[in-house]
Amino acid sequence: MGEYLDPVLMNGLRQYLTAVKNMDFVIEDSLQQQIQADFVLMRQMNPDKVTANELHSLLTLARLMSQSMGQKHLSIETWDRVVKMEAERVSRQEPSSP
């Protein structure tokens, strides 16, 4: 990998990853309530497939996406984007009907 990346760029990437790794992250109470409501709706629409593990995955993805953009707080826009992206990913994995 080192042969493809300029050493200055590589050092910058290392600094970025270290900064993001050590970054504090907060989900405000009002957004926590929205996330809970979204999760309840997802479970009602698909109770066999939506579990606590899916919620955990969505929260992890939302945190990583936020942090990758330098945000210390999860926004509703980022949450909605992650939910949409994950729904699209899951729909691509489902076998299409004949």
Residue pairs with C-beta under 8 A, 6 or more apart in sequence:
2 10
5 13
20 67
20 68
20 70
23 67
23 72
24 72
25 63
25 66
25 67
25 72
25 73
25 74
26 72
26 73
26 74
27 35
27 59
27 73
27 74
28 73
28 74
31 74
31 75
31 76
31 79
34 76
34 79
35 55
35 59
35 79
38 79
38 83
39 50
39 55
42 50
42 54
43 50
49 90
57 86
58 82
58 83
58 86
61 82
61 85
61 86
62 74
62 78
62 79
62 82
63 74
65 78
65 81
65 82
66 72
66 73
66 74
66 75
66 78
69 78
71 78
